[in-house]
Amino acid sequence: MIQDDFFKRIDIQYNHNLPFVVYRKPNEIKVSGMLQSTDDLIFTKDFTEKGFVFSPFDDAEKTVLMPIEASEVITTTEQPVIPDGAKVQSIQDNTLADSKSIHIKLVNKGVEAINKGVFKKVVLSRKETVELEENNPISIFKRLLNKYASAFVYCWYHPKVGLWLGATPETLVKIEGTRFSIMALAGTQDYKGSLNVVWQDKEKQEQKFVTDFIVDSLQDTVEHLQISKTETVKAGNLLHLKTMISARLKPNSALKDVITNIHPTPAVCGLPKQEAKVFIVKNEDYKREFYTGFLGELNLDIVKAPRSGKRNIENRAYAITKKSTQLYVNLRCMQIQDNKAIIYIGGGVTINSHADSEWEETVSKSQVIKSIL
């Protein structure tokens, strides 16, 4: 579908108050849309369905499903024309000062709990609201596409849930057939022109917590597990530490078991998971909703052609269809309500954390979204 027709179709869906998601995977040029034919609010029962899922941070709550059989699927491969930036009303300095004071107190409370042995790590977050003169989600989505080529960029809408957009750097899980990979992403510092940087013990410890948790959580559901070397990666204006974990699903393992075991990971919750989650729910002064949840394609069919070569000439006509699931952690995201963008940002707290530094990290992360508004 040509670019103009694609985005006109999305606009019509939005103006008719019907659910849709439009997204682009990291380092790809294809933009996909899934447009649900009714405004029914549908939930996944066991992650065996096909469609697009949008899941909250709280794993006790239901995951929203846009079923592929009840949706129109459209794609475009052209780069969108990027409109001028919307005008944004900056938050007043005194409001930001209040937010800083509250967040510093929260971080100090988290460090105190770590020192008491309640948990080893906790991820603490806050939200920030900016006024928008223009709140067209497709215009904002196009700017995200233009700026964050290596992120999973999306715009998700359901009239009974809300309107969310984001550009997340973090994969939760990818499964193709029985082959399986998970990203462990943690540690943050500003990008200053080079990937050759020094990481402090706090960031290295954060990354180890996440990697070890994922590996331990997967032991019963996968086999042939491999762990990559940890590397520094760039995401927007920030650097992170990344480790890839790959494996094969055991024959009797289900995707639901994997998700239940790993979500929410220590990268967005803490360690141990339950103790950290209880602290977050009790002490953060808002409900995260879908921030630090996950979203993405669920059990969609992909067609793989056989490898080329003289020995495979007779097999080239026989393509293989496999199920593919690609889920991403909902970071660097915002919710639009009326003429306001609610931006969500957070960071990992360990025994080595300093409250002022944790505040500055959230300020840096907020620029990922603010820079495109």
Phi, psi and omega in degrees: 000138180288157188306310183299316181295322180300307184286333173296321180295321177294317179301317180299316179300315181295316181293337177269008179057043178247147185294146174202161166223138174232135189203161174222132180283161182302135174059030175240163177251348179285129175252129184246150176227143174233118188243111183284140187280341178231171178264020178299140175265112187244141180240149174285144180265317185213015179064025172261353182286171176245135179156214179234130182249150178222112191240140180283169176299316184285110183291355175277348181264163185283154177261126180284137181237131165259103185289139182293331181286346179249019186225154170266132180252126180230154178217157170218149180245004181272147176287131181288154172284127185271121180285168176296155181294144175289153178277134184240134175276115181292150175292140180296145183303321183292328177294317179295322178297319177297317179299320180298314180299316181295317183291321178298318177297320180295315179297315179299324177293323177294316178297321179299318179294324177295316179297333178275355177086015181292319176203171181266330182209147173217140178260118185246139189225172176211170175235155183224137183247132175236145178276138179245134171278331177236126184238028177289115186294330182290323176298317179294318178301318180297323179291323175297317178303315185293324189268331190237075184294331185265007181255162167276112186253133185212160167224121185236132182221135168217127185299339180263000181234306180147188184237120183232145174222156178188172176218086188269139178271355194245125173275135172276304180203144171234129178228127176232110189066244175251356179281144199212137174216149179225142178259130170256112185236126180200170183077139182215137165209160181292142175279126182234034174100355182214146174271352181273084186235165177261130177258137180280166181301325181301313181291319179297321179294318176304312182297320180294321178302313183295311182298312181298320180299313182298313180301312180298321183290335185268351189307322185277346187246348183229168175220168181056048185281134179229145181237127181282170170291149177281134181228161176270130180232153180260135175224101184066236181266013187234159172245146177223164171265131184231134172232134177258135178243123181235155183191183171241140175292137174293152185307324184263008182276144178245151179302322180302321179298317180298311183297317179300322182287324189257337184262134352279141182283167175298344178291338181233352182234286180155189183212127352299152189299310187294316180296319179294318180298317178301317180296316180299309183298324183282325192251335174290140188271027177200169177263129184294331185057245185265354174295132185068013166277209178215163182205158175149186182285138182238116172055038177278147180282133172236148182252123179250125177279149176297158178296140180281163181142158184302324185285346183249013184304315184288346183261355187297334182284346185259089178282154182251130177260128179232157172277138179229132175237128178227108183245142183235147178283135186276081177248171179047055188231169177211158173244135178256125176231120184056239180252030181235142172253123177261113184260136183247130180215149180201184180195158182280137180244126176234184182296337181267007184286146172243128189302318181297320179294322179294322176298313181298326178297319179293326178296316178298316181294327180296335182290339177303315179273316182301327184292341179258355177278000000 
